[in-house]
Amino acid sequence: MNIREYLKTVKYFFDREWDFLLYKRRKLFYFLIFTPLVICALIIGVFSNPVIREIPIALIDEDNSALSREITGVINASPYVEIVETVTNMNEARSLMVSGKTYGVVLIPSDFSKKVLGYKGAEVVLYYNNELFLVGSLVNKGVFTAVKYYSDVYNKKYFMSHGVPAYDAEFQIKPVELSEKILFNPYLNYQYFFVFGLIPAAFQLFVISSLLYGVLYEERSGKYHDIAHIVDNAPFSYTVGKLLPYGIIYIFSGTLMLFILFVYMKVPLVDGFGKILFATMCYIFVSMAAGLFIAVILRPLAFSAAAVYAAPTFAYAGVSYPQIAMPKFAYYLSEFFPLTHYHRVLVNEAIRGSSPYNSTYSEIMYMIILGTVAFAISIAVIKIYTYKYIRRQL
C-alpha cells in the first residue's frame, strides 16, 4: 500500500470509530466526556482545604498554675494545633485519640512551675499519633515550636532581670541560630504535590480503561471479521485511525485538567505553560500506548491487568514516598509508570521552575520512547493476531 492508501485507511477507521462513539455507543462517548470532570470534582472536594491548620489536641494540666496556663496559651496560639479538650488523666486522653477526636496530648507535669522557677529543667510531654505521618509531623512541629519560643522568652527575661542587655541576652539564649529558607512550597500546601499526583493518576486509569473497551469491543461483539482483511494489510493505519478519536477526546480532557489545576485551583506556575502542555500530550500518548499494549497482549484479562498496572502508580511516582528511599526493584519498576515522569515535569516546571538541573526534557523524551516502543509491539501483535484470526475463519 502507498501513502495515499494508508491515509485513506486511516480516515476509514477514524470515521468508523466516530460513528461508533456518537451513534452506536453514545454512553461511552458521554463517559469519555464527563468522567474526567467527575474525577476532578471528587479530588478537589477532598483537598479543598490545602493547608492543615488547627489540628485538635488534648491537654492534661497537672500543675494548674499561672505558668502552665501561660505556656498553654502559647501552644494554643500555634497555627498548627488547637487545644479542644482539657482532661484529667491519660485514660481520657487515650480514649480521645483512639476515637479520632484528637491527634495529640500535651502533658504539663505537676512540678512544672517549680522546676521553671528553679531552673531545674522543666519539661512538657507530647504524645501524638504518627500513624497519619503528615498530621503527626505537624502536631510535633506546632507544639515543639511553641514550647521552644516560650523557653527562649523566659530565658531572655531571666538574663535581662540580672542586668544583661537585651541584645546580649538574645545571643546568650541563641548562640547559634538556624536561618531557615524554604525554597519551594513555603506554606506547606500539600495540595500542590498530592493533586499533581492524584489527578494525573486517576486520569491515566480513565484513559487505559476506556481505551480497552474501545479496542476490544469489536472482537467481543463478533464484528472483527468485517475488518480483519483490512487490518491484516494495514495494521498501523487501523491502529492510528481507531485511536485518533480517543486521542482527541483525551487531549481535550487533559487540557481541561490543566485548566482546573492552574486556573481554578491556582497552583503556582513558575515557568512557561508550553512544556507542561506538551508533556501532557506525551503523557496521554504513553498512557494510550499502555492501554493498547494491555488490550492486545492480555485480551482475556485486559481489564484486570489494567487495574493492576494503573492502580499503584501513585505509590510508585514518588509523591508521598521518595523514590530514592525505595528498594532497587521498586525504584526501577517505577520508571515504567508514565506518572513517575509526568509528575516530575509538573513539579519541575510548575513549582520549582525550569533550570539547567531539572530533567524535564529527558522525562518527556522517555515518555515518547516508552510509548513508541509499546505502540510498535502492539501493532506487531495486532498483525500476528489478525493473520491467525483470518486463518481460523478459513
N, C-alpha and C positions, 0 to 999 in steps of 0.2 A: 504493500500500500504506500502511495506517495503522501506527501504532507497534506495536500488538499483533501484526500480521502480520510486521513486521520482526523483532520479538523471537522469534517462532515460527520464522522462517527462520534466525535466529542459532542457536537451540537445535538445529535440524535439522542444520546443518553442524557444530556443536560435537559432537553425539553421533556424527555420521558420522565425524568425524576421530578421536575417541577410539576408536571401533570399528576404524578403520584402524590406529591405533598399537598397540592392545592385542591384536588378533587377526590382522589381515591382514599387518602388517609389524612383528611383535614385535621383530625385530632392530633396527629403527630406534628403538623405544622404549628398548631396553637401551642403545643407542648414546647416546641423549639423556641417560640417567641416569648412566652410568658414565664417559663421555668426560671431563666436567669433573674428575672425581676423578683420572683418569689424568694429565691435563694438569697439575693442581696438584701431584701427586706428583713428576712429572718435573722441574718448575721448582724445587720445594723441594729436590729432590735435588741439583740443580746449585748452588743458592745456600744450601746447608746451613751453610756457614761464612760468616757475614755480614760479618766484618771481616777484611781481608787483613793478615796478620801474618807475620813471619819469611820475607820473600821471599829466596830464595837468591841470594847474590852470591859472587864470587871475589875473592881478594886477591893482589896482587903486592907483596911487601915487599922492595924492593931495598936498603933501609937496614939492616934486621935489627938494630935497636938497642933499648935499653930504652924510648926514647921512641916508636919506631914500634910496639912491642908494646903500649905504654900506649894509644896512640890507636886501635889495632886493637881492644883490649878495649872502649873507649868506643863504637866503631861497632857492635861485636857486641852491645852491651847495648841498642841501639835496638830497640824493639818491631817496627819495620817491616822490618828486614833481618837476615839471618843469614849469616855467612861460612861457607860449606860447603866451599870448596876454596881451597887455597893453591897457586898456580902460580908458575913462574919467569919466564915471558915472555908477551908479548901473543898469540902464536900459540896457545898452550894456552888462554888466556882467551877468545880469539875462538871457538875450537872449542867451548868450553863454552856460550857464548852462542848460537851457531848451532844447537847441538843442543837448546837449550831447558832445559839443566840449571841455568843461572844467568841472571839478568836484569841483571847489572851487574858491573863490575870496579873495584875500588879499587886505585889505584897509588900507593905511597909511594916517592918517588924516593930515590936513594942518598945525596943530600945533605940529607935531611930533618932529621936531628938536628943537623947542623952549622948549618943555617940557623935552626932553632928556638933553639938556644943562643946564636947570634949575633944574633938578632932581625933577620934579613935577608929576611923574607918567605917562610917555608917554605910549601909548598903540598902538598895531597893532590889527586890527579886522580881523577875519577869518570867512567867510561864506562858508559852504561846504555842499554838497549833501550827506545826510546819508541814502538815500533810498537804495543805494548799501552799505551795512554796512561795508564790508571789505575795499572797496575803501575809504569811508568816514573816517574810522578809521585811515587809512594810511596817508591821507591828513592831518588830525588833528595832527597825530604824527610827520609828517615831518615838518610842519610849527611851531608847538609848540617847538620842539627840537631846531630848528634853531633860533627862537626868544630868547629862554632861553640861548642858547650859546652866542648869540650876547650881551644879557643883562649882562651875567657874565663877559665877556671880557671887556665890557665898565666899569663896576663897579670896576674890578681889576685895570684897567688903572687909574681910578679916585683915588683909595686909594694909589696906588704907586706914583702918582703925588703929594700927600700930605705927602710923606715921610714914608709911611708904607711899610715894606719889602714885597717882593713878596710872601713868604710862609705865612706871616701873612695876607696879602690881600686875598689870596686864602681861608683862613679859615674864614675871615670876610664875604665873599660873600656866602660861603657854610659851615655854622656851623654844619649842619647835611647833609651828603651825602648818597644817596642810592647806595649800591653796588649791581648791577643787575647781577644775574647769571641765564641764560636761560638754563634749563636742557635739554629740547627736542625741536627740530626744531629751532635752533638759528637763521637761516636765513629767518624765516617767509615764508618758502616754503609751500604754501598751496596745492601744487601738491600732497604731501605725503598723506594728510588726505582726500582730495576730491577724488583723484584717488583710494585710498583704499576703498572708499565707492561707487563711481560711477561704476567702472568696475565690482566688485562683484554683485552690484545691477542689472546691465544690464545682467550679466551672469545668475543670478537666474531667471530673466524673460525669458531668452532664454531657460533655462533648463525646466521650467514649461510649457511654450507654446509648445515647440517641443514634450515634453512627452505627453501632452494632445492629440496631433494629433496622435501619435503612439498608444496610448491606445484606443482611441475612433474610430480609422479608421475602424477596423473590424466590430464593431457594426453598424456603419453608412453605411458601404458598403454592409451589409447583409451577411457577411461571418462568423459571430459569431456562427451561428448554426453548422458549421463544427467542431467546437472545444468545444462546450458547455458541452458535456458529460465529456470530459477530464478535463475541468476547474472545473466542479462540483465535481469531485473526488479528484482533487489536485489543489486547488486554490493557495496554496503557491508556488508550483512548476511552475505553469503558470505565476505567478507574477515575480518570480525570473528569469525564462528563458526569458520572454518577455522584461524585463527591463535591463537585463545584457548587451546586445549590446549598448544600450543608455548609460549605466554607463561607459563602456569602452571608448566611444567617449567623454563623459563629462570629464572623468579623463584626457584624452589627452588634451582637451581644457583648463581644469583648470591648468594643468602643464604649458601649453603654456602661460596662463595668468600670472602665477608667473614668468616665464622667462621674459616676457615683463616688468613686474614691477621691478624686481630686477637686471636684466642684461641690458636690453635696456634702461629703464628709470633711472637706477642706484639709486633706492630707497634704503636708508640705511638698512642694515640687521645686527642689533646689535647682536642678538643671533643666534642660530643654525637654519638651514633650515628645520630640520626634523619635528618639531612641527607644523610649518606653512603648510608643505605638508600634514601632517596627518589631520590638521584642514580643509584644502581644500577638502580632500576626505569626511570628515564628513559633510561639507557644501554642497557638491554635493549630498550626501546621504539624508540629510534632505530636500533639495530642490526637489529631485525626489519624496520623500515621500509626500511633499506638493502637487506636481503636480498630483500624483496618487490619493491622497485624494480628491482633487477638481474634478478630472475626474469622479470618481465613485460615489461621493456624489451629485454633481451638474451637471449631464450629459448634460441636455439641455442648461444650462447656464455656462458651464465649462470655455469657453474662456473669457467670460465677467467677471466671478468670478476671474479668474487668473489675469486679468488686475487690478481688484480692490484690490486683495491681494498683488501683487508684485509691483505695481506702487509706493505706498507711503513708501516702505521700507527704502529708502534713508533718508526721512524726519524723520523717527522714530528711525534710527540707532544711533543718537547722533553725527553725523558727523559735521553738521553745527549748530545744536542747542542742547545744553547739555541735557541729559535725566533728570538730577536732577531738572531742571527748568520746566519740563513738568508737566501738571496736572496728578493726580494719575492715572486716567483712561488711559491716553496716555502712561504713564510710564509703567504700567503693560501690556498694549497692545503691546508695543514694544518688550517685552520679547518673544512674539510668532513669531517674524520675525527672521529667521535664520541669516540675515545680521547683526543684532544687535550683536550677539555673535561672528560671524566670524570677524567683524570689530574690536572688542575688542582684539581678538587674534592677528590680523595683527599689530595693534598699539602696543600692549604689547611686542610682540616678535621682530618686525622689528625696531620700533622707540625707545621704552623705554628700551628694553632688559629684559630678563626673570629675575624675582626676586621672593622672597617668598611672596610678597604682591600682585602680579597680579593674575588674575583669569583665566589663560589660561586653566588649566586642568578642572576647573568647567565649563567653556564655552564649551569645547569640549564634556564633558560628557552631558551637557544639550542638545547639538545638537543631540547626539546619542540617548538620551532618547526621545526627541521630534520626531525624525524621526522614531524610532521604534514604538512608540505609533500610529503615523499616518499610518504606513505600516500595523500594526496589525488591526486597524479599517478598513482600505481599503480592506484588504484580507477578513475580515468577511463580508463586504458589497458585495464584488465580489461573495462570496459563496451564499449569500442570493439572489442576483440579478440573478445569473445563475440558481439557483433552480427554481425561479419564471419564468425565461425565458423558461426553458425546459417544465414546466407545461403549459405555454401558447401555446407552439408548439404542445403539445399533444391535 
